[in-house]
Amino acid sequence: MTVTITRPPAPVESPGRPKVRRPKRRLRRPSKRRPALTAWSGVLAVAGGAVGLGIVGWSALSGAGDLGSSVVAARQSMVAPALLLVILVILVAERRWPAVPQGVITRARVVDGAYLALFAVVVAPALMLVETGLAVEVQRHARFLTLQPLPAVPKLAVVAVVLVAMDALNWTMHVANHRSAALWRLHAVHHSQEEMSVLTTFRTHPLVHASYLPAILPALVLGASGTVPRTALVVYAGLVTLPHANLRWTFGPLRGTVVSPAYHRLHHVSEAIDDRGPVNFGFVLVWWDRLAGRAVLAEAGAAVPTGIAGRPVPVEQAASRAGVARVVLAQLAQPFAVRTDTDGAR
């Protein structure tokens, strides 16, 4: 059977109407600048939100006459003498059991030390204001989140629940820092370290702390049942600091529960371990990585190279003559550039 296809006759044009040629419609290609502008605007949004909450916190504390004492308390909690002692002990341990042999005083340690000083002098008080602002806003607009006192629940149980929930939210926001292009611009500074040590904990962009604000929600929700003692917060901070140490430790039988230096080092690898991308996001507990299928348990002595492939963030190893202040300022300023090489989350 043969099928004949006939074409319709061409329309007859009117002699009085000129033939109009319509321009061909061109497909608009996606702009390469659009993702960069989105990430840049996201960074500005984070900065604006942090400043806004900081102003709210400043106003609340100033009105209550507690501003000065609150600043002192923030430094004592976030940079407690006990925490500094832990850091000193870990630095000594790094000389005894290093994962990668390093000098006593290197450019990387000096840069990390500068970030520690910045955290103690500027970031800790500013972060206290931002957290206070968030607490004020929750009380104003979301008081329903605050649970009534739970007299039947022991205070120790409340503290444990708060810390575990805080760790879960820290993990969640850590993943978000890698998935969001805007947050990755800020978080990339932390991953730029190519010679990890316990001081690497403090190599963070000040604004990145704003992304972890949800982690204080458990304390706000259960605050009526008792506040978390400062000692417990210092212990938690010490457990967060230890995994960045240049140590071969895996914590043996606890390697599947508590984040160790060997475990966390795999998170800082310069190249992806497998097709899953970044792994080992945990702060203190490995549970969240295991539930998400992102846990890779490290063997003792594993010394993988750290940093970011291609060095998209200015690093002290790339310019041996650059001063420490210049490197730090370049790292702090890069997220605000309209386009940077860090665009595109890991």
C-alpha positions, 0 to 999 in steps of 0.5 A: 500500500502506497501512501501519498503525502500532498502538501497544501498549496502555498498561500496567495499573497495580496499584491498590495501587502508587502512580504514581511520577513520575520527575524529568526528567533535565537535561543538565549544561552544561559549566562555564565555570570548568572550563577556567579551573581546568584552566589554573590547575592547569596553572600550579601544576603547572609551578611545582611541577615547577620548584621540585622540580627547583630543589631537586634542583639546589641539593642537588647543587651544594651537596653538591659545593661548587659552588653559588657558582661555578655561580651566577656562571657562570650569570650570565656565560653568560646575561647575558654582557657580550658579550650586553649589548654586543650589546643596546646596539648594537641599541638604537643601531641602533633609533634609526637604522632604527626599524620604528616611531618610539619615544622613547628612554626610554618606559614600555615600555622601562622595564618591559622593563628591569625584566624584564632586571634580574629575569632577571639577578638572580633568573631566571638563577641559578634557571634554572641550578638547575632545569637542573642538577636536570633533568640530575641526574634524567636521569642518575639515571633516564634514563642510556640517553639519554646517548650514548657519546663519538663520537671520529670526529665533530669537536667542531664538528659536535657543537656544530652538531648540539646548537645546531640540535636546541636550536633545533628544540626551542625552536620546538616548545615555543614552539608548545606555549606557544600551544596549551596554555591553562596555558602560554599564561597564562605566555607571554602576558606576553611578547606583551603588549608593544605597543612592541617593542624588543630589550629585549622579549626579557626580558619573560617570566614566570620560570616560562615558562623551565621550559617550554623545559627540553626544549631542553637535552636535546640537550646532555645527550644529546651531552654525552659528546662535548664540551660546547657552548662558552660563546661559542657559547651567547652567540652563540645568545642574541644571535641570539635577542635580535635578532629582537625589535628595533624594526628593519625588517631582513629579512636579505635573501637569508637571510630564508628561513633566519634569523629577522629582526626583520621576520619575528618582528614578525609573530609578535607581531601583535595580530590574526591575519594569516590563518586559520592563527592565530599564525605565525613561531614560530622562534627563530633558524632559519626552517626549522621554520616552513616545514616546518610551514607557519607561515612568513610572510616579511615585507617590509622596512618592515612595521610591524604593531601588536603586543600582544594584542587586548583587552589581557587582560594588564595593560599599562603603556599602559593605566594611565599613572599606574601605577608600573613595579613595579605593572605588573610585579607585576600581570603576574607574578601574573595567571597564578596567578588562578583565572580570567583573560582569557588563558584560551584559547590562541592 
